[in-house]
Amino acid sequence: MKRNEKTTKHQARTIALLGFDGVAALDITGPYEVFSLPTFLAQDKTVPPYRIVLLADQPGPVRSASGLSLIADASWHTFHDKIDTLLICGGPEMKPQQNNRQLLAWLRTMARRTRRIGSICTGAFLLAEAGLLKSRRATTHWREVTRLAQEYRSITVEPDAIYVKDGHVYTSAGITAGMDLALALVEEDLGRDVALAVARMLVLFLKRPGGQSQFSTQLQAQAVEGKRLANLLSWLADHHHKPMTVEDMAAQAGLSPRTFARVFVTETGDTPALYLEKLRLEHAVRLLETTGTSLDMTAQACGFTGHEQLRRAFQRHKGITPQDYQKRFQTTKTNSQGGLS
């Protein structure tokens, strides 16, 4: 069966998660919960959309890096069932897996046989060592993106991405980003409504604020909690769409403009104007990803003076126009339902 052929409605897709001793437990349990919920939410007697299996070197207990033990359903050595999607989980130490020639050969074989193959967190290093990321775009945990780029020069590493799709190969950022990737795969397979229901059940964003960035401005703001600007940054998250000057922000913080500018850079690493622009851009990204509003309406809703200011902000921070960004996002939304090769 070819990748672009539809899986019949009576055939459950097999999702295989590859673990090992020393794996990050959440790399397994996070996506596992995401893929298991569509069946629970269906509340009928139809065939479950997914069958989920945990593979390891041997069936039985797998001890995670945190000490939590999980039970592998089968060994990857002897598992011969058809796999629709194979996800390689990560952990703090990947060298033993990278040095496992037999495992690398198996991954190369599975990349030809599965509809999708991907990684969670540092699992990207295993895909890279197997040659499956050669000349592809990819990401991994933010602490490891530099090393991934240095050790595998042919990979175009996207350090800010939550997850990256390049053909039928997917990579995701650190740990909880595996759930973002799993939600995206559920959306590809079963549609936005099902994915949104799963996200609501897990109290997750279907799309994180800030689009695909690991380093959203609001996440950055959490780092200054308890400091002088914590209340201001919380206020800005709700008011960034309104007309605003640096003097307005300084007054809201109860500081003189000069002191405010100095403290702001010290606590956030950005100037007030740059921070505000980032907030507005992240809002614009969310609108472009989820609505069909015009650029003028998007700019107005986010606090930009017009679509030209929005365009310049996109060019500065993302290197593309808002029109190109929207087209790229819509392309990644193409439904890729299919069966096994």
ZIBEL-V178209 format. One record per helix or strand of 3 or more residues. SS is the DSSP state (H for helix, E for strand). FROM is the first residue (numbers start at 1). TO is the last residue. If there is no record, write none. Layout:
BEGIN
SS;FROM;TO, SS;FROM;TO
END
This chain:
BEGIN
E;13;18, H;25;42, E;50;56, E;60;63, E;69;72, E;85;88, H;95;98, H;101;113, E;116;119, H;121;129, H;145;151, E;163;166, E;169;172, H;177;190, H;192;201, H;217;222, H;230;239, H;246;253, H;257;268, H;272;290, H;295;302, H;307;318, H;322;332
END
